[in-house]
Amino acid sequence: MAETIIQYFYKQVATNPKKPFLHQPFGDRWETYTWAEVGQMARKLAAHINAKGLKPKSHIGLVSKNCREWIIADLAIMIAGHISVPFFPTLTGDQIAEVLHLGDVELLFAGKTEVWDDMKTGVPEDMPVIKFPHYEGNSKVDRGDDWDEILRTVEPLQGFPSADIDDLWTIVFTSGTTGTPKGVMLNYSAPYSLLKETEEYNALELSKTGDNRFFSFLPLNHIAERSIVENSSITYGGEIFFTESLARFAQNLGDAKPTVFFAVPRIWTKFMLTILDKMPQKKLDTLLKIPIVSSMVKNKIKKGLGLHQSRVNVSGAAPIPQSTKDWYARIGLPIAEGYGMTENCAACTFMKVNESKPGSVGRPQGGGEIKIDPDTQEILMRAPYMMQGYYKSPEKSAETLKDGWLHTGDQGRIDDEGFLFITGRVKDTFKTSKGEFIVPAPIEEKFSENSDIEQLCLLGLGVPQPVLTVVPSEIGLQKSKEELVESLCHTLDEANKVLPNYQRVATIVVAKEPFSIENGTLTPTLKVKRSKVNELYRDRLLADCECADKVVFE
């Protein structure tokens, strides 16, 4: 029979009550909760939620950086019979006010965040709040019921309550590269179907005996982290380690020694640049050619990253350059790649490390199908783990779900063996003043191999030729201005040699500050908001395009 996430959790508590489940760092010290301890805490919080008198299947918000309380609160919401609506912990007051309203949220868990003073201005004064214990270095949540007091005073909810498999499980608001956030509705059947359809494929190489360790640092409100870390640990068994802060990230990862490690391309790039900062590429190339030394170097790098026990390393959420994957393969850390989105439970295709198709994001996982729209080249997919639609948005739902197919918004092609290649975004495509359509992704790929570049975004709407904005990496910033210009000019010349005339990049603009969540140019999942970058550079694009210099500084 089909089982919900919470039913899997009950089984883990019954089978492995004393085994460790959640690990939270405090400096050099780690605190560990067992499955049984987490079960009791979640039951007490569920009883407290039910004492609020909310109507059945109410929407309960959850806003916090990743921590043990996030998982416990999510479990409590399910045990209490309600629907979780998780949010990014970086939202401003205006932003959280918007999604609280759009999601019809009636109670809010608030925890580890650095922006509560601003965020709280968007939380209605009459909304019940349950506040997590305070974490040093983060804002103090100054209102609501106290987490520790609830655990001290409330009796745990009894029995084994669970929703029906076809009930609504969660509403996940998209990070919103463009426009208003959309609330993706996923039923309990979505994670169950994903589990069953992909169990044999086992892309994450999960151990069915529970010998799995996960390191959780990407936002848990994002469906990829929730599926790969939270749901996998509950269904297969395993331990979750959290990170304390950005400053402690490397130490925490080294302590965790995950067997599964999931990161976005930006993280893989940062790791690579950190290694090259300590060991320049020429020296690394030389050492890797010496058999015994090569093994020692590879092991040292793996251990230095904390990935020496990882069975699989995964990149997702945005395209990763093939050059980056090739680089990691050379040092003995091959990267598997997953392609998906919130609307399909983060599962569309997967490329295992032993499948050799450079540039591809793999083939559909079990139960999934893909095809290409012949008119727009948009990727369409269908699977039993797709969303039910967007919450209270029938028009957008109808635009995205047509005849049972999910319209992904991405463009691509499928080769004769069924491997998918992503060629761009439907909405990213722009037209130059010459009337030529430009698809940015393949052009950007040609510049991503330059280790002096950390971030980039191709622009050019309404001007004669594309213009590339770049943010230098730490390696690039250590070079003199002349050396950086020479490096960028060389990459520009090499790229333009193989590009058709209308796609050739006229100028590289070196940005004065990085793309970031704070300045609105990155989504919370670290994807570039092209529309926002275009807005920032729109007034200077024509001048940059017609500039005689190949590289200009903002």
C-alpha positions in Angstrom: 0.0 0.0 0.0 1.1 3.6 -0.7 2.6 5.2 2.4 3.0 8.9 3.3 6.3 10.4 4.6 5.0 10.4 8.1 4.2 6.7 8.0 7.8 6.0 7.0 8.8 8.2 9.9 6.8 6.1 12.4 8.5 3.0 11.0 12.0 4.5 11.6 11.1 5.5 15.2 9.8 2.0 15.9 12.7 0.2 14.2 15.6 2.5 15.1 14.6 4.4 18.3 18.1 4.8 19.7 19.9 5.4 16.4 21.1 9.0 15.7 19.0 11.1 13.3 19.7 14.8 13.6 23.1 16.4 14.3 23.3 20.1 15.1 26.7 21.9 15.5 27.6 24.5 18.1 31.2 25.4 17.5 33.3 22.2 17.9 30.5 20.5 19.8 27.7 18.5 18.1 24.3 17.8 19.7 22.5 14.6 18.5 18.8 13.7 18.6 17.8 10.0 18.1 14.8 8.9 16.1 12.8 8.4 19.3 13.7 11.8 20.7 12.6 13.5 17.4 9.4 11.5 17.5 8.5 12.7 21.0 9.3 16.3 20.2 7.3 16.3 16.9 4.3 14.7 18.8 4.5 17.4 21.5 4.6 20.2 18.9 1.7 18.5 17.0 -0.4 18.5 20.2 0.4 22.2 20.7 -0.6 23.0 17.1 -3.9 21.2 17.6 -4.6 23.1 20.8 -4.7 26.2 18.7 -8.1 25.2 17.3 -7.1 25.5 13.6 -9.5 24.0 11.1 -8.4 20.6 9.6 -5.7 20.8 6.9 -4.8 24.4 7.7 -1.7 25.9 6.1 1.2 26.3 8.4 4.2 28.4 7.4 7.8 27.5 8.2 10.6 30.0 7.9 14.2 29.2 9.0 17.6 28.3 7.8 18.4 24.6 7.9 18.5 23.2 11.4 17.2 20.3 13.4 14.1 22.2 14.4 13.1 22.7 10.8 12.8 18.9 10.3 11.0 18.5 13.6 8.5 21.3 12.8 7.8 19.8 9.4 7.1 16.4 11.0 4.9 18.0 13.6 2.8 19.7 10.9 2.2 16.4 9.2 1.4 14.5 12.5 -1.1 17.3 13.3 -2.8 16.8 10.0 -2.0 20.1 8.4 -0.2 21.4 5.3 3.3 22.9 5.3 4.1 26.1 3.5 7.9 26.6 3.8 9.6 29.9 2.9 13.1 31.1 2.2 14.8 32.5 5.4 16.0 35.6 3.5 12.6 37.1 2.8 12.0 40.8 3.5 8.9 42.0 5.3 7.1 42.8 2.0 8.0 39.4 0.5 6.9 37.3 3.4 3.7 39.4 3.7 3.0 38.5 0.0 3.5 34.7 0.4 1.7 34.5 3.7 -1.3 36.0 2.0 -0.9 34.0 -1.2 -0.6 30.8 0.8 -3.4 31.4 3.3 -1.1 30.7 6.2 -2.7 30.6 9.6 0.3 29.8 11.9 4.0 30.4 11.4 7.1 28.6 12.7 9.9 31.1 12.8 13.5 30.2 13.5 17.1 30.6 12.3 17.3 33.8 10.2 19.4 36.9 10.1 16.7 39.2 8.9 13.8 38.8 11.4 13.7 42.5 12.3 12.7 43.3 8.7 10.8 40.1 8.1 8.5 40.4 11.1 7.1 43.7 9.7 5.3 41.5 7.1 3.9 39.0 9.6 0.4 40.0 10.7 0.2 40.8 14.4 -2.6 38.4 15.0 -0.9 35.4 13.4 0.2 32.7 15.9 3.9 32.2 15.9 6.0 29.3 17.3 9.6 30.4 17.7 12.7 28.1 17.5 15.4 28.3 20.1 17.8 31.2 19.4 21.0 30.5 17.4 24.0 32.7 18.1 24.8 35.0 15.2 21.2 35.1 14.0 18.3 37.5 14.7 16.3 36.9 17.9 12.7 36.1 17.2 10.9 38.2 19.7 7.4 37.0 19.6 5.4 33.7 19.7 5.2 30.5 21.7 8.6 29.3 23.0 9.8 26.0 21.5 11.6 24.8 24.6 8.6 25.7 26.8 6.3 23.6 24.6 8.7 20.6 24.8 8.8 21.0 28.7 5.0 21.3 29.3 3.0 19.7 26.5 2.0 16.0 26.5 2.8 14.3 23.2 0.0 13.5 20.7 -0.8 9.7 20.8 -1.5 7.2 18.0 -0.3 7.2 14.5 -2.2 9.9 12.6 -1.6 10.3 8.9 -3.1 12.0 6.0 -4.4 10.0 3.0 -1.9 9.5 0.2 -3.9 11.8 -2.2 -4.2 14.6 0.3 -2.2 17.8 -0.1 1.2 17.5 1.5 2.9 20.9 1.0 2.7 24.2 -0.9 6.2 25.2 -2.1 6.6 28.7 -3.4 9.0 29.0 -6.4 12.0 31.2 -5.9 10.7 33.5 -8.7 13.3 34.3 -11.3 10.5 36.4 -12.8 7.2 37.7 -11.5 5.1 36.7 -8.5 6.0 33.6 -6.6 3.8 30.6 -7.5 2.6 28.1 -4.9 3.3 24.6 -6.2 0.8 22.1 -4.7 2.3 18.6 -4.1 0.3 15.7 -2.7 1.7 13.0 -0.5 1.5 10.8 -3.5 4.3 12.8 -5.2 7.2 11.8 -2.9 5.8 8.3 -2.6 5.6 7.9 -6.4 9.1 9.3 -6.8 10.5 6.9 -4.3 8.8 3.8 -5.8 9.4 4.8 -9.4 13.2 5.5 -8.9 13.9 2.8 -6.2 15.5 0.4 -8.7 17.5 3.2 -10.5 18.7 4.4 -7.0 20.5 7.5 -8.4 21.7 8.6 -5.0 23.2 5.1 -4.2 21.2 5.1 -0.9 21.8 2.1 1.4 18.6 0.3 2.4 20.2 -0.6 5.7 20.2 3.0 6.8 23.9 3.6 6.4 23.4 7.1 4.9 24.7 10.4 6.0 23.4 13.7 4.6 24.8 17.2 4.9 22.0 19.8 4.8 22.9 23.4 3.8 20.8 24.3 0.7 17.4 25.8 1.7 15.2 23.0 3.0 12.1 24.9 1.7 13.5 24.1 -1.8 12.0 20.8 -3.0 15.4 19.4 -4.1 16.9 19.6 -0.7 13.8 18.4 0.9 13.6 15.4 -1.4 17.2 14.4 -1.4 18.0 15.0 2.3 14.8 15.0 4.4 12.6 12.5 2.5 15.5 10.2 1.7 16.7 10.0 5.3 13.2 9.3 6.5 12.3 6.6 3.9 15.7 4.9 3.7 17.1 5.7 7.1 20.1 7.8 7.8 21.6 10.8 9.7 21.3 14.5 8.8 24.1 16.9 9.7 23.5 20.7 9.5 25.9 23.5 9.1 26.2 26.2 11.8 27.2 29.1 9.5 29.1 30.1 6.4 32.3 30.5 8.5 32.0 27.0 9.9 30.8 25.3 6.7 34.1 23.6 5.8 34.6 22.3 9.3 31.0 21.1 9.6 31.2 19.3 6.2 34.5 17.7 7.3 32.9 16.4 10.5 29.8 15.1 8.7 31.6 13.0 6.1 28.4 12.6 4.0 27.8 9.5 1.9 25.5 11.7 -0.3 26.4 15.3 -1.1 24.2 17.6 -3.1 25.2 21.1 -4.1 24.4 23.7 -6.7 26.9 24.7 -9.5 27.9 27.8 -7.6 29.1 25.7 -4.7 31.1 23.3 -6.9 32.7 26.3 -8.6 33.7 27.8 -5.3 35.2 24.5 -4.1 37.2 24.3 -7.4 38.4 27.9 -7.1 39.5 27.4 -3.5 41.5 24.3 -4.5 43.1 26.2 -7.4 43.9 29.1 -5.2 46.1 26.8 -3.1 47.3 24.6 -5.9 47.4 26.4 -9.3 46.2 24.4 -12.3 49.6 23.9 -13.9 51.0 22.4 -10.7 47.9 20.2 -10.2 48.2 19.0 -13.9 51.8 18.0 -13.3 51.0 16.2 -10.0 48.1 14.3 -11.6 50.4 12.8 -14.2 52.6 11.1 -11.6 50.8 7.8 -10.7 51.5 7.4 -7.0 51.5 11.2 -6.3 48.3 11.5 -8.3 46.4 9.2 -5.9 47.8 11.0 -2.8 46.8 14.4 -4.2 43.3 13.2 -5.1 42.8 11.7 -1.6 44.1 14.9 0.0 41.6 17.0 -1.9 38.7 14.7 -1.1 39.5 14.6 2.5 40.1 18.4 2.6 36.6 18.9 1.2 35.1 16.3 3.6 33.9 14.1 0.6 36.2 11.1 1.0 33.3 8.9 2.1 30.8 10.2 -0.3 29.3 7.5 -2.6 27.7 10.1 -4.9 28.1 13.8 -5.5 25.2 15.5 -7.2 24.8 18.9 -8.8 21.4 20.4 -9.5 19.0 23.4 -9.5 20.9 25.1 -12.4 23.1 23.9 -15.3 26.7 23.0 -14.4 29.3 23.6 -17.1 30.7 20.4 -18.6 34.2 21.8 -18.0 33.5 21.9 -14.2 32.3 18.3 -14.3 35.4 17.2 -16.3 37.7 19.0 -13.8 36.1 17.1 -10.9 36.3 13.8 -12.7 40.0 14.3 -13.1 40.5 14.7 -9.4 38.5 11.6 -8.6 35.2 13.3 -7.6 32.9 12.7 -10.6 29.6 14.6 -10.4 26.2 13.2 -11.2 23.7 15.7 -12.4 20.0 16.0 -11.8 17.5 18.1 -13.7 14.1 18.9 -12.2 12.0 21.7 -10.8 9.6 22.3 -8.0 6.7 21.3 -10.3 7.9 17.8 -10.7 9.3 17.2 -7.2 12.8 18.0 -8.5 12.9 14.9 -10.7 12.9 15.0 -14.5 16.2 13.4 -15.7 19.4 12.2 -14.1 22.9 11.6 -15.4 24.9 9.1 -13.4 28.6 9.4 -13.3 29.1 6.2 -15.3 27.0 7.4 -18.2 29.2 9.3 -20.7 27.2 12.0 -22.5 29.0 15.4 -22.2 26.6 18.3 -22.0 23.6 16.1 -21.3 21.5 16.1 -18.1 20.6 12.5 -18.5 17.6 10.4 -19.2 14.1 10.4 -17.5 14.0 8.5 -14.2 11.5 5.7 -13.6 8.0 6.6 -14.5 8.9 9.8 -16.3 8.6 10.8 -19.9 9.9 13.7 -21.9 9.4 15.2 -25.3 10.2 18.5 -27.1 7.6 20.9 -28.4 8.3 21.1 -32.1 7.4 24.8 -32.4 9.1 26.3 -29.3 11.7 23.5 -28.5 10.3 23.6 -24.9 10.9 20.5 -22.8 7.6 18.8 -21.8 7.5 16.1 -19.2 5.0 13.9 -17.4 5.3 11.6 -14.4 3.2 10.4 -11.4 5.1 12.8 -9.1 4.1 16.1 -10.8 2.3 18.9 -9.0 -1.5 19.2 -8.8 -1.2 22.8 -10.0 -0.5 26.2 -8.6 -2.4 27.2 -5.4 -5.4 29.5 -6.2 -4.0 30.1 -9.7 -6.1 28.2 -12.2 -4.9 30.3 -15.2 -1.2 29.7 -14.5 -1.9 26.0 -13.8 -3.6 25.7 -17.1 -0.7 27.4 -18.9 1.8 25.0 -17.3 -0.2 21.7 -17.3 -1.6 20.9 -20.7 -3.1 17.5 -21.7 -1.2 15.9 -18.8 2.2 17.4 -19.8 4.2 19.8 -17.7 5.6 22.7 -19.7 9.0 23.2 -18.0 9.9 26.6 -19.5 13.3 25.1 -20.5 14.3 24.5 -24.1 16.2 21.4 -25.2 16.8 18.5 -27.5 16.7 14.7 -27.1 19.3 12.5 -28.9 18.7 9.1 -30.4 19.5 7.4 -27.1 17.0 9.4 -25.1 19.5 11.7 -23.4 18.3 15.3 -22.8 20.3 18.4 -23.6 19.1 21.7 -22.2 19.7 24.6 -24.7 18.2 27.5 -22.8 15.2 29.0 -21.2 12.1 30.0 -23.2 11.9 33.3 -21.3 15.7 33.9 -21.4 15.8 34.1 -25.2 16.0 37.7 -26.4 16.1 39.5 -29.7 18.9 41.9 -30.7 18.2 45.1 -32.7 19.2 43.1 -35.8 16.2 40.9 -35.3 18.2 37.8 -34.3 17.1 35.6 -31.4 19.8 34.8 -28.9 19.8 31.8 -26.6 22.2 32.7 -23.8 23.1 29.3 -22.2 25.3 27.9 -25.0 27.2 31.2 -25.4 27.8 31.5 -21.6 29.1 27.9 -21.5 32.0 29.0 -23.7 33.1 31.5 -21.0 32.5 29.3 -18.0 35.8 27.4 -18.4 37.8 30.6 -17.5 38.8 30.2 -13.8 39.0 34.0 -13.5 35.2 34.2 -13.9 32.9 33.2 -11.1 29.6 34.6 -12.3 28.3 35.6 -15.7 25.1 36.8 -17.5 24.6 37.4 -21.2 22.5 40.4 -22.1 21.6 42.2 -25.3 17.9 42.8 -25.7 17.5 45.6 -28.3 21.2 46.2 -29.0 23.1 45.0 -32.1 25.3 42.3 -30.4 25.3 40.5 -27.1 27.2 41.9 -24.1 28.5 39.7 -21.3 28.6 40.8 -17.7 31.0 38.9 -15.5 32.0 38.8 -11.8 35.7 37.9 -11.3 36.5 34.9 -9.1 39.0 35.1 -6.2 41.7 33.9 -8.6 40.8 36.6 -11.1 40.8 39.3 -8.4 44.3 38.4 -7.3 45.5 39.3 -10.8 46.5 42.7 -11.9 44.0 44.6 -14.0 46.1 44.1 -17.1 46.4 40.3 -16.5 42.6 40.0 -15.9 41.9 41.9 -19.1 44.3 39.8 -21.1 42.7 36.6 -19.7 39.1 37.8 -20.5 40.1 39.0 -24.0 41.7 35.6 -24.8 38.5 33.8 -23.8 36.4 36.3 -25.8 38.4 35.8 -28.9 38.4 32.0 -28.6 34.6 32.0 -28.1 33.9 34.4 -31.0 35.9 32.3 -33.4 33.3 29.5 -33.2 30.1 31.6 -32.8 28.0 32.8 -35.8 28.4 36.6 -36.4 25.1 37.5 -34.8 25.9 35.6 -31.6 29.4 37.0 -31.1 29.9 38.9 -27.8 30.8 42.5 -28.5 32.1 43.4 -25.0 32.7 42.0 -21.6 31.6 44.2 -18.7 33.3 43.5 -15.4 30.7 44.1 -12.7 31.6 46.2 -9.7 29.9 43.9 -7.2 28.9 40.2 -7.3 25.4 39.0 -8.2 23.7 38.2 -4.9 20.5 37.5 -3.2 20.8 40.8 -1.3 21.0 43.0 -4.5 18.2 41.0 -6.2 20.3 39.5 -9.0 20.3 35.9 -7.6 17.4 33.8 -6.5 17.7 32.1 -3.1 18.8 29.0 -4.9 21.7 31.0 -6.5 20.3 31.2 -10.0 20.9 34.4 -11.9 17.9 36.6 -12.4 18.6 37.7 -16.0 15.7 40.2 -16.0 17.1 41.9 -12.9 20.7 42.0 -14.3 19.2 43.4 -17.6 17.4 46.1 -15.6 20.6 47.1 -13.9 22.6 47.4 -17.1 19.9 48.4 -19.6 20.8 52.1 -19.8 24.5 51.4 -20.6 24.1 48.3 -22.9 24.2 50.2 -26.2 27.3 52.2 -25.2 29.0 49.0 -24.0 28.1 47.2 -27.2 29.6 49.9 -29.4 32.7 50.4 -27.2 36.1 50.0 -28.9 37.5 48.1 -25.9 36.8 44.4 -25.6 36.7 44.6 -21.8 35.3 47.5 -19.7 34.9 47.9 -16.0 31.7 49.1 -14.4 
